Amino acid sequence: MAEYLRIATEEAFAPPELIALWRSMLEEGTCDDPGFVSLHGFYLRSTAERPAWVTSRLTDLGERRIADMDAAGIDRQVISLTCPGTQILDRDRGVAMARLANDQLAEACRRHPDRFSGLTAIAPQDPAAAAEEIARGRELGLVGVIVNSHTGGEYLDDRKFWPIFEAAQSADTPIYLHPNTPPRTMIGPMLEAGLDSAIYGFAVETGLHLLRIITAGVFDAFPRLRIVAGHLGEALPFWLYRLDYMHAATVKAGRYPSMKPIRRKPSDYLRSNVWVTSSGMAWAPAIMFCREVLGPDRVMYAMDYPYQYAPDEVAAQDALPVDAAAKKAFFQDIAEQVFGLPAAR
């Protein structure tokens, strides 16, 4: 028996009402976003076993989810609204759906306080309403904020979205920057090769988003802001040297009006304001590399349920070549600290 709790920190859900709305959008052809049509056109239309299994688990916030957790040895899930969440909707429907999702998730967390914690969904389409929802989410007992990357091809480094960062910093609550399918302007070559989602496109799109946030000076403006990125940082940890070198060279050359000086190197912000999780990346060499270059206190466990429900991956990470204290930190302590979870007795 493990001498630590296994807290999984990137675990997805969707209200039945949102699934129904997405189905309607697909059937009526009212959403022409190619990433959404590709991803959820598959999950909501395919008759194959895997997409049906995933969809059924997304809407469950009760005994079936807990049974899956028990079977895999997961003690607590940090649950968030699956991509693209509200961010594929118009402003008014997005704001309303975020509130509905948060109410449902908060109620599930109240029913299962020892097993579930939740992140606040927002609709970045309305930054002011999103900021208000972050504060309301804290009142509901939710422990962070979920942003499913771009919103209609727009990124949070645009200053119109900065009230979201201000609200998260004020509430002392982390933002989980979760992948989305690439926007129309970049998805074409990936889509034609079948590389648009989790195999590659997610990481490219979300790594870009996080790097835009860093180079735009967001962490200079909001130095206490905390961002969590899944899939071991969407490949950015493996680029640290080149990011620092080429950022400095590009700023010095004055090549792009958008590339302004920031107070520190990009890698410094990744080590001070960003945490990464192992969601979907149960590979010891990569986990150990991120621990080395970011710091062991920056890397924590996640499963990516229900999309990558693989109990053998839990055992693989139980076997990481670290001592007992480091393993406890990876599976439990860091998540408790970052998300403000109740410490285990």
N, C-alpha and C positions, 0 to 999 in steps of 0.2 A: 504494500500500500504506500502511495506517495506521501511524503511528509510536507505537502504543499497543496493548495487548491489550484486547479487548472481553470483559469479565467480566460475565456475566449472573447476577444475584443472586436471582431468584425463579423457580426452575425446578423443576417438579414431577415426582414419581415415586410409584408405589405398588407394593408387592410383589404378585405374583400371588395370594398367599394372602389378602391383604386384599381384592382385587377379588372373589375367589371368595366370601369371607365376606359382602361387601356384596350380591353377587347373591343369596346364600341368604337374607339378611335381607329383601330386596325380594320374593323369590318366596314366602317363608313369611309375610310380613306381620308380622315380629317387631319392626320398627322403625316407629313411627308418627310420627316427627318429620317435619313437613310439608316442611321445607327439604331434608332428605336425600332424601325421596321425590321431590321435584320435581327436584333437581339430578341425583342419580345414577340416579334412575328414567329420566331422559332419556339420560344417557351410557351406561348399561349395558343399556338396552332398545331404544333407537332403532336402526333400520336405516339411518339417513341416513349419508352419507359422513363428515361432520365428527366426530360422536361416536365412530364406529368408529376413525377415524384417531387421535383424542386418546387413547382407551383403549389402543390398541396401543402408543403411544409412552410412556404412563405406566409400563408394566411393563418397558420396555427400558432397561437401564443399560450398553449396549455399543455395537456398531458402528452400529446404525441411528440412535441418538441422536447419536453423533459425526458421522455423515454429515450429519444435519440441521444440526448446529452449523457444520460446514465450509461447507455451502451458504449459510448466513446470515452467515458471517464471525465466528462466536463462538469465542473461544479457550478459555474456561473457563466452566463452569456451576457455580453454587452451588446444590445440589440439595436439595430438602426434600420431606417426605411431604405429599401433596396433601390438601386439606380433604375431609371433616372428620377425616381421619386416624384416630387411635385414639379420638377424642373422642365418637364416636357409640356406642362399645361399653361394656359393663359394665366395672367396675374391673379384674377379673382378666384378662379378654381384652384390655383396653386396655393393661395393663402388659406382657403377653406379646407383643402385636403391636408395641409400640414397640421392644422388644428385638430382635425379628426384623427389623423394618425397618432398625434401626440397624446390625445385623450385615451385612445385605445391602448397604446403602449404603456402609458402611466398606470392604467388600471391593471394591466397584466403584471406589471412590476409590483403593484400593491398586493395582488393575489399571491405572488410567488417572490417575496422579498429576498429570500435566500438563494434564488436561482437566476432571477432576471434583473438586469439594470438596463436603462434605455437612453438613447440619444435623441435630442430634439430635432425634428425635421423642420425645415424652413422653406420658404419660397423666395429665393434671391431675386426673382422678378420684381419684387416690391421690397427694397432694402429696409425701409422704415418698418414695415410690418414684420419682416424677418427679425429685426432687432427686438421688437416687442415680443415676438414669439420665443426668442432666446430667454428673455427674462421670465416669461410665463412657464417655459419648460423647467426652469430652475424651481419655480413654485410648485410644479407638479412632481418634483423629485427626480427629474431626468438629469443625467450626469455629464452631458456633453452635447455637441451639435454635429449633425451629419450634413455634409454638403457633397452631393454627387457630381462633383467636378463642374464642367462648364454648364451654363444655362443658355441654351439657344446659340451656342458658339461664343458666348461672352464669358470672361474670366474675372475672378475676384480682384485681380490687381487693378482693374478699372476703379477709379476713386469713387464712382457712384455706389459701389458696393462696400465701401469702407465702414459705414455704420454697422455692418455685420461684425467686422473685426473689433470695433469699439465696444459693441455689446458683449461679445464673447470675453474680451479682456476685463470689462467691468464686472461681469458675472463670475470671473475666474473659472471659466469652463472651457475645455479644449474643443477644437474643431477637428472632426475626423474628415479628411479630404479623400473621399472614396471615388474610384474610377467611374467613368461614363464612357460610352462609345464615342469615338472621335467625331467632331462636328463635320458638317458638310464640306467645309473648306479643306479638310485633311483626310477624310475617310476613304476617298476613291481607290487608291492603289491597295490599301489594306482590304477593302471590301471585295475587290475582284480576286484577291488571293486567299480569302477566307481568314484573314489575320486581324480583323477589326475589333475583336472583343478580348476575352481574357488571355488568349494565347500571346498577344502582342500589343494590340491597339490600346487596351486599357492603360498599360504601363506608359506608353509613349504619350498619350493624352494627359494623364494625371501627373506624370513627371514634369511635363511641360508646364502644367498649371502651377505646381509647387515652385518650380524655378522662376516663373513669372512673378509669383508673390514675393520671393526672396529678392530678386533683382529690382523690383519696383520700390523697394524700401519699406515694405509693410512692417517688418519687424523693427525697423528704426522708429517708425511712428507708433507702434504698439509693442514695446519691448517685453511685456509680460504675456503676450499672446502665445498660446500653445497649439500646435498643429500635430495631428497624428496621421501618418500615411501608411497604408497597408502594403503587402507584397514586398516587404523589405525596402520600402522607400521608393518604389516604382523605378528602380535602377539607378537613382541619383547617387547613392553611396559609392557605386563603382566608378563614378565620373568625377570624384571630388577634386583630384589634382587638376584635371583639364578644365573643370568649371572655374576654379580659382584663377588659373593661368590665363585662360581666354577672356574671362570677365575683366580682369585687370587690363589686359591688352586692348580690349574693345573700348573700355571707358577712356583709356589714355588716348586712343586714336580719334575719339569723338565721332565714330562712324555712324551711330544711330542716335537721333534725338531722344528716343525712349530709354536709352541705356545711360542712366545717370550714376554718379558715384554713390556708393552706400558705405556705411561706417565700418563694415567688417567684410571679410571674405565670405563668399557664399557658403563654404564649408563650415564656417563658424556658426552661422545661423542653424545649419542642420544639426550641429552638436549642442546648441543651446535652446532652441525653440521648437524643435521637431523630434518626435518619437516615431519609430517604425514598428510595425507588427509583422509577424511571420505568416500572415494569412496566405494560403495557397502556395507557400514556399517552404515546405517541410524538407529542407535540404541543408544538412549540417554545414558544409563548407561556406555557403552563402550567409547563413545565420552567424557563424563564427567570424566571418569577414566584417559584417556590419557591426558586431560587438567590438571588433578591434578598431575600426576606423571612426565609428560614431561614439563609442563608449558603451560599456555593458549596461549602463543605466538607461540607455536609449532604445533598447530592443526588447519587445514583449511578445507574448504568444497571441495568436488568433487562429481560428480554423477556416473561416469563410463559409459557414453553414448558411443555407443548405446546398450551395453551389458546389462546394468541394467537401462533402461529408465523407471523410476517409479516416476511420478510427485507427488504422495502422500508422497514419501520420502523427497521431498523438504519441504513440509508443516510440516512434522515431525521434521525436523531440524530447521525450523523457530520457533518451539515451545520449543527449548532447554531451560532449566531453568537457563538462564543467563540474565544479564541486556542488555540494548540496545547497549551500547558501545562494550561489549564483543561479541554480536551477529554480529555487523558490522565488527569487527575484524575477526571473524570466516569466514564469507561469503566474505569479500572484502579486508580488510586492509592487512592481512597477505599475501594474494596472490599478491597484488600489490607490497608489499615490496620484497618478495622472488623472484618473476619473473620480477621485474622492470617494471610493467605495468603502463601505464599512469594513474595517479590519476584521479578519477572521479571529475567532476566539480560540 
